[in-house]
Structure formats: structure tokens, C-alpha cells
């Protein structure tokens, strides 16, 4: 199991979607998510057909948060061209974690 960290502090357990199929499915079909999901090589996401709103953090290649937002159900984001990955979690998670633009995230246990 992997972990999402900021400055050595564990924010959440982390699933990693590296395959095209895993990225395409994302959080679709789930009732919720414990922790977070990292989708590598992703620049935009959607919540069409999802059962719950999500927090989305677009990260650059060094896992620095470029943009963070809460995405309601049945919405699509514009691509964030500098993004190299996206972290998704249930809406409200980023506020609880204090996650903000400019934060340096880390993945441990990959």
C-alpha cells in the first residue's frame, strides 16, 4: 500500500492508477473512497456518472500542486497543461488535510 505525504506527514492511504484502464475507470462505480487515488499521466478529469463529488489536485512532475478544486458530480475539468498527474479524494478531504496550491506532495511505498 502506498501513502500520500506532505512534508513527511501522512495525509492518506493512496491507490495508484498507472494503466490506461485504471486511469479511465478512476473512481467510477464506487460509493466513496478511503484515502486518495493518484492518476499518473493525467491532465483533466470528469465526474460524469460518479456517485459523489470529489476534490481534485493537479500536480506537476515533481508532485507540486498546481491547481486544487472540488468537482461536483457530472462535470468535466479543462486540461491543466503542466499537470503530469491528478490526486482525487472525496470532497472535503483537501480541507481536512489543509491541502493547497504549492504544496509539495510525496508518494511513499510505491
C-alpha positions in Angstrom: 0.0 0.0 0.0 1.2 3.5 -0.8 0.8 6.7 1.2 0.3 10.3 0.2 2.5 12.6 2.3 3.3 16.3 2.6 6.5 17.3 4.4 6.8 13.8 5.9 3.2 13.9 7.3 0.9 11.1 6.1 -2.3 12.7 4.6 -4.0 9.5 3.3 -3.6 6.0 2.1 -3.1 6.1 -1.7 -4.1 3.9 -4.6 -2.2 4.5 -7.8 -3.7 4.1 -11.3 -0.8 3.7 -13.8 -2.5 1.8 -16.6 -4.8 3.4 -19.2 -7.7 1.2 -18.0 -7.1 2.2 -14.4 -7.0 5.9 -15.2 -10.1 5.6 -17.4 -12.1 4.0 -14.6 -10.8 6.2 -11.8 -13.4 6.4 -9.1 -16.3 5.5 -11.3 -18.7 2.9 -9.8 -17.7 3.5 -6.2 -19.8 4.7 -3.4 -16.9 6.5 -1.9 -13.1 6.3 -1.4 -10.9 5.7 1.6 -7.8 7.9 1.2 -7.0 9.1 -2.3 -6.3 8.0 -5.8 -3.3 9.1 -7.9 -3.8 9.0 -11.6 -0.4 9.3 -13.4 -0.1 10.9 -16.8 -3.5 12.7 -16.4 -4.3 16.4 -17.2 -8.0 16.5 -16.9 -10.8 14.5 -15.2 -14.6 14.2 -15.1 -17.3 13.2 -12.7 -19.8 12.1 -15.3 -21.7 9.1 -13.9 -20.0 9.4 -10.5 -22.0 9.0 -7.3 -20.2 11.7 -5.2 -18.3 15.0 -5.7 -14.5 14.8 -5.5 -11.6 17.0 -4.6 -9.0 17.2 -7.4 -5.4 18.3 -7.2 -3.5 18.7 -10.5 0.3 18.1 -9.9 3.4 18.7 -11.9 6.1 16.1 -12.5 7.6 16.8 -9.0 4.2 16.4 -7.3 3.8 20.1 -6.6 0.1 21.0 -6.5 -0.7 23.4 -9.5 -4.4 23.6 -9.0 -6.9 22.3 -6.5 -10.7 22.3 -6.7 -13.8 20.5 -5.7 -15.6 19.0 -8.7 -19.4 18.4 -8.4 -21.0 15.3 -10.0 -21.4 15.3 -13.8 -18.7 17.9 -14.6 -15.5 18.0 -16.7 -12.3 19.9 -16.0 -10.3 21.8 -18.6 -6.9 20.3 -19.1 -4.1 21.6 -16.9 -1.3 21.6 -19.4 1.6 21.5 -16.9 0.0 18.7 -14.9 1.5 15.2 -15.0 -0.8 13.6 -12.6 -4.0 14.1 -10.6 -4.9 13.2 -7.0 -8.5 12.6 -6.3 -10.3 12.2 -3.0 -13.8 12.6 -1.6 -15.0 16.2 -1.5 -13.9 17.8 1.8 -10.8 15.8 2.2 -8.4 18.5 1.0 -9.9 21.0 3.5 -9.4 18.4 6.3 -5.8 17.8 5.2 -5.1 21.5 4.6 -4.0 20.8 1.1 -3.3 23.9 -1.0 -1.8 25.0 -4.3 2.0 25.0 -4.0 2.1 22.0 -1.6 4.9 19.5 -2.3 3.4 16.0 -2.1 5.2 12.7 -1.9 4.3 9.1 -2.5 5.7 6.6 -0.1 5.6 2.8 -0.5 5.2 2.8 -4.3 
